[in-house]
Amino acid sequence: MCYMLLHPASRGSIHITSAIDVYAPPNLDAGFVSHPADIPLLIWAYKKIHEIVRRMPSFIREVGGLQLSDETPGGDRGHPFYSKEDDALVEKRMRERIQTCYHPMLVPLSFRSLSVDG
């Protein structure tokens, strides 16, 4: 399962590096999680996915996932408690693994005619 922000506040940039050589590679900064408003939303999304997966009947244990404080013996699988340390751990992992995503169905639609705009 994955999670994403469809309209992140973070913005990247692309700039030319040579006024003469048109084949010079551009300076590209994706700007992932560069705006602080994106971080709480992504942490919330991770926690929600984590809770959904843990409620599945097929769930046995985490494999290679984060070891959060909700995984203590006797913890409630459906309603875990997250500490501030968990938030910091989720943010660290998110910053290490964040990437861009494209899905062909994420296009603007006109709800009146259900046709694609543009």
N, C-alpha and C positions, 0 to 999 in steps of 0.2 A: 504494500500500500504506500502511497505517496501523498504529499500535500504540497500546495503551492499558493502563492499570492498571484491573483490574476491582474491586479493593479498595484504593484509595489510602489512605494514612495521613492525608493532608491533609483538613481539614474546614473548611467554610465556615459562614456564619451568616446569619440573617435576623432583623431586629428591626423592630418597629413604630416609626414616627417621630412619631406624634401620638396622644395619648390621647383626642382629641375627633373628629378627622376620619378616618373609617374609609376614605376614598378617598385618603388621603395615601400616596404611594408608600413602600414599605418600604425600609429600609437593607439592601441585599443585598451580601454579600461571598462570592463563589464559593470563595475560599480555595485556588485552584489552586496546586499545588506549594508550599504553605505549610509542609509538614512535610519536613524534610531527608531522611527515609528514602525519599521518592518519587524523588528526583533520580537517584541511581545506577541505579535500576531503569529509569527512562525513557531515560537515556543508553545503557544496555546494549541496550534494545529498539531504539533508533534505529540503533545499530551493527549489530545483527543483521539488521534489515530492509535496511540499506545493503549488507551483505555478500550477502544473498540476491538482491537486485536485480542487483548487479554480476556474479553468477554466471550470470544468465539469458543464453541465446544471443542474445536480441534486444537486449541492452544494448549501446549504442554509447558514450554519454557522459552525464554529468549535465547536466540542463538546469535552471538556476536553483537548483541544490542548493548545499549547503555545499562549499567547497573544502577538503577535509581533507588531511592530510599523506600519506594512503595513495594519493593520486592523482598521485604523482610518477612520471616515466617509468621503466618497468621494474618498477614495483610489482606484486605478485601480486594479481590481482583477487579471488581467492577467499579469501586470508588476509591482509588488510591489517593494518598496524600503526598504532595510534592513539596520538597523543601527548597529554600533559596539555593542551596548547593546543587540541587537537581536542575534548577533553571540555568545555572551557570554551566553545568555539564552539557545540557541540551544545546545551549547557545554555542559552546565551543565545538561540539560535534557538527552542528549545523553550518558553522563558518568553514569547517574543514571540508565538508562534503557538498556544499550547495552548488547547483549547476542550473543551466538554462533548460527550458523545456518548450517543446512545440507540440501542439495537438491540432490536427486539421479540423476538428469540430468546434474549436474555440474561435469562431468568426462572428462578427456583428450581424445580428439578425433583426429584421423588421418584424415585430410581432403581429402587425396587422395583416401582412400578406405572407409571412413566414418565408420571405425571400432574402437572399444575401444582399447586404448594402455594399456599394463600392464597386 
